[in-house]
Amino acid sequence: MNREQKQELVSELHQLFGEVSTVVVAHYSGLTVAEMENLRKQMRAAGASFRVTKNRLTRLALDGTKFDSVGDLLTGPTGIAVSADPVAAAKAMVDFAKTNPKLVILGGNMNGSALNSDGVKALATMPSLDELRARLVGMIQTPGTRIATVLSQPAAGLARVLNAYATKGEAA
């Protein structure tokens, strides 16, 4: 990799760090190529991405971003997971690490807040942004549905009583 390619990679990573909200760092030593490809596939499905980069170049790209604290974790064979959704990268990494103990989560950063490995695992247990939106819409719709049900019950009761009298008159 020549100097221009390195500068291009640093600027590309710097731009990427400006667009995401979560960065998770992990050691991947001992994972096979197939396992790494499986990890990347799971990350893409979750709306995140996983990259293996040179630590020194990644530290340069982190300078001046809200993820400066991640630079201390970049030692040894590390990979970084990034996502725009605050929970997606952490959730995908933790799920993969459950089945592959060779992937060791070191820590991360969410919107400028440094996280240790336990913090990343706690973040992974939180519902995603889409799940929270769905819950909120459900909570907003529920009172309206209940009000409509309560208001329709007297009319439905009256209709049942009238129907009962009509069927009683036909039977007699």
Disulfide bonds with the S-S distance in Angstrom:
none
